[in-house]
Amino acid sequence: MGKGDRYRKVNQDKFNQNFDRIFNKRGNKMKEYTSTITVTWSLNNHEASSEEEYRDRVKDQFYEEYGITLSDDEIKDVEEL
């Protein structure tokens, strides 16, 4: 006879309690939330021949360093120094 051949008595209440705690499948006591997260960076200095080229360089930098794809409307307050 192998290890799994014999039935082991199970406390079903304790099993359900642990199952709920670990997997939260029964009773769904947890609430689900969502949010909007805004992150701001400043002082992104790049040399460029135009504002458009500057925006392209910022977009490239953020994608390469952080894996974040920016759109033009997310790049604000551009100032020529």
Backbone bond lengths (Angstrom), bond angles and torsions (degrees), N, CA, C in turn:
res aa  C-N    CA-C-N  psi(-1)  N-CA   C-N-CA  omega(-1)  CA-C   N-CA-C  phi
1 M - - - 1.449 - - 1.536 108.43 -
2 G 1.357 117.40 131.95 1.459 121.70 179.32 1.512 112.50 -90.86
3 K 1.320 116.17 175.76 1.471 121.29 -177.80 1.524 113.56 -58.54
4 G 1.325 117.67 -39.39 1.458 120.07 -175.40 1.504 114.67 -91.73
5 D 1.313 118.23 7.43 1.464 121.54 -176.03 1.521 113.64 -81.61
6 R 1.307 118.16 -21.61 1.462 121.62 -176.10 1.531 109.83 -105.31
7 Y 1.347 117.90 135.98 1.463 122.91 178.99 1.527 109.73 -68.50
8 R 1.323 115.11 134.07 1.462 120.22 176.04 1.515 108.08 -106.28
9 K 1.311 116.78 133.96 1.457 122.37 179.19 1.531 109.25 -65.27
10 V 1.331 117.51 135.56 1.466 123.19 -176.55 1.515 109.18 -122.90
11 N 1.336 116.19 133.88 1.458 121.18 172.44 1.531 106.12 -83.41
12 Q 1.336 117.17 100.22 1.464 122.36 -173.54 1.527 112.45 -61.89
13 D 1.329 118.44 -36.65 1.469 121.30 178.36 1.529 110.85 -63.79
14 K 1.316 116.55 -45.27 1.467 121.00 178.96 1.531 110.19 -65.70
15 F 1.338 116.61 -40.61 1.458 120.96 177.06 1.532 110.25 -58.59
16 N 1.336 117.37 -48.82 1.471 121.59 -179.13 1.524 111.31 -62.78
17 Q 1.329 116.21 -40.85 1.465 120.68 179.53 1.537 109.93 -61.84
18 N 1.315 117.52 -47.73 1.464 120.89 179.20 1.523 111.73 -66.81
19 F 1.331 116.51 -39.23 1.461 120.30 178.28 1.523 110.29 -59.90
20 D 1.324 116.86 -47.28 1.466 121.46 179.05 1.526 111.21 -61.22
21 R 1.319 116.22 -42.53 1.454 120.46 -178.22 1.518 111.31 -65.68
22 I 1.316 117.18 -41.19 1.463 121.22 -176.11 1.522 111.78 -80.94
23 F 1.320 117.62 -48.01 1.458 120.91 -171.86 1.522 113.72 -106.44
24 N 1.324 117.61 -15.15 1.459 123.38 179.95 1.524 111.89 49.71
25 K 1.323 116.21 44.06 1.464 120.24 -178.93 1.529 111.19 -92.97
26 R 1.288 117.18 -33.21 1.457 119.96 -177.81 1.522 109.36 -101.76
27 G 1.284 116.91 139.23 1.453 120.89 175.79 1.518 113.79 79.53
28 N 1.290 118.98 -21.59 1.464 125.03 179.10 1.524 112.02 36.96
29 K 1.321 116.79 60.70 1.456 122.07 -178.29 1.521 112.52 -74.31
30 M 1.347 116.49 -18.86 1.456 120.68 179.81 1.522 109.18 -81.41
31 K 1.319 116.50 145.64 1.453 122.24 175.80 1.517 108.42 -99.58
32 E 1.305 116.37 153.27 1.455 121.49 179.35 1.526 108.69 -105.71
33 Y 1.335 115.82 137.65 1.453 121.59 -178.55 1.521 110.04 -128.61
34 T 1.300 116.09 156.05 1.453 122.48 172.84 1.520 107.52 -140.50
35 S 1.328 116.65 160.22 1.463 119.26 -179.19 1.519 110.32 -156.94
36 T 1.306 114.53 169.42 1.458 121.46 172.69 1.514 107.16 -108.78
37 I 1.316 116.07 131.92 1.458 120.83 -178.63 1.518 108.07 -116.47
38 T 1.319 116.16 127.01 1.453 121.80 178.99 1.518 108.34 -114.20
39 V 1.323 116.05 126.57 1.456 121.97 179.34 1.520 107.00 -120.20
40 T 1.331 117.04 136.28 1.459 121.50 -178.35 1.516 110.01 -121.45
41 W 1.322 116.07 129.33 1.456 122.62 171.95 1.525 106.53 -114.79
42 S 1.300 116.73 149.50 1.459 120.02 173.51 1.522 108.28 -138.45
43 L 1.315 115.77 174.46 1.469 122.23 179.94 1.524 112.31 63.52
44 N 1.332 116.61 47.64 1.460 121.89 174.57 1.521 107.58 -94.54
45 N 1.313 116.96 83.26 1.464 121.64 -176.45 1.523 110.53 -84.57
46 H 1.321 116.26 123.90 1.461 123.15 174.98 1.520 107.90 -139.90
47 E 1.309 116.67 141.77 1.454 120.13 170.83 1.514 107.85 -84.18
48 A 1.329 116.05 135.71 1.459 120.93 -179.66 1.519 108.74 -155.79
49 S 1.326 116.18 156.16 1.473 120.03 -179.55 1.521 112.12 -84.40
50 S 1.322 117.53 -12.42 1.466 121.11 178.72 1.526 109.55 -154.66
51 E 1.311 115.32 167.19 1.468 120.10 177.52 1.529 109.73 -65.01
52 E 1.312 117.26 -37.53 1.462 121.15 179.21 1.536 110.83 -61.73
53 E 1.327 116.22 -43.79 1.462 119.92 177.96 1.533 110.41 -64.83
54 Y 1.332 116.58 -39.71 1.466 120.77 176.61 1.530 110.53 -58.31
55 R 1.342 116.86 -47.78 1.468 121.14 179.81 1.531 110.76 -60.03
56 D 1.338 116.24 -41.61 1.465 119.85 178.18 1.524 111.37 -62.06
57 R 1.324 116.91 -40.47 1.465 120.48 179.31 1.525 111.37 -66.45
58 V 1.325 116.60 -40.36 1.473 120.23 177.52 1.523 109.87 -63.58
59 K 1.330 117.17 -44.58 1.467 120.66 179.22 1.527 110.86 -61.37
60 D 1.339 116.38 -43.20 1.467 120.20 177.89 1.527 111.01 -62.38
61 Q 1.325 116.67 -43.96 1.465 121.28 -179.60 1.527 111.07 -60.24
62 F 1.326 117.24 -47.46 1.462 120.24 -177.35 1.520 111.82 -67.08
63 Y 1.325 116.36 -34.57 1.456 118.44 178.03 1.532 110.83 -69.59
64 E 1.340 116.25 -44.62 1.473 120.56 -178.21 1.528 112.20 -67.30
65 E 1.331 116.91 -43.09 1.470 120.14 -175.13 1.521 114.33 -83.70
66 Y 1.342 116.69 -34.94 1.466 119.38 -171.90 1.528 113.65 -122.71
67 G 1.352 117.67 -7.88 1.459 119.95 -176.42 1.516 112.29 71.14
68 I 1.330 116.96 22.77 1.468 122.59 -178.14 1.521 108.33 -103.65
69 T 1.333 116.50 126.69 1.458 121.46 176.17 1.523 107.82 -95.07
70 L 1.330 115.88 117.76 1.462 121.50 179.83 1.518 110.29 -98.94
71 S 1.317 115.82 152.18 1.462 121.60 170.61 1.524 107.63 -109.76
72 D 1.337 116.54 162.68 1.464 120.33 -177.21 1.528 112.93 -57.28
73 D 1.336 117.74 -36.05 1.470 119.54 -177.65 1.535 112.61 -71.53
74 E 1.324 117.54 -10.74 1.467 120.60 176.87 1.527 112.02 -90.13
75 I 1.318 117.41 -8.97 1.469 121.95 177.81 1.522 106.48 -101.29
76 K 1.316 116.73 108.10 1.461 121.58 -172.26 1.526 111.11 -118.72
77 D 1.303 115.90 163.72 1.472 123.47 173.29 1.533 112.35 57.13
78 V 1.311 116.90 43.50 1.468 121.24 178.73 1.528 108.08 -71.88
79 E 1.330 117.16 127.53 1.457 121.98 179.41 1.534 109.61 -127.57
80 E 1.304 115.39 136.06 1.453 120.60 174.48 1.531 107.92 -83.76
81 L 1.326 116.77 130.64 1.468 120.38 -178.43 1.500 110.79 -95.54
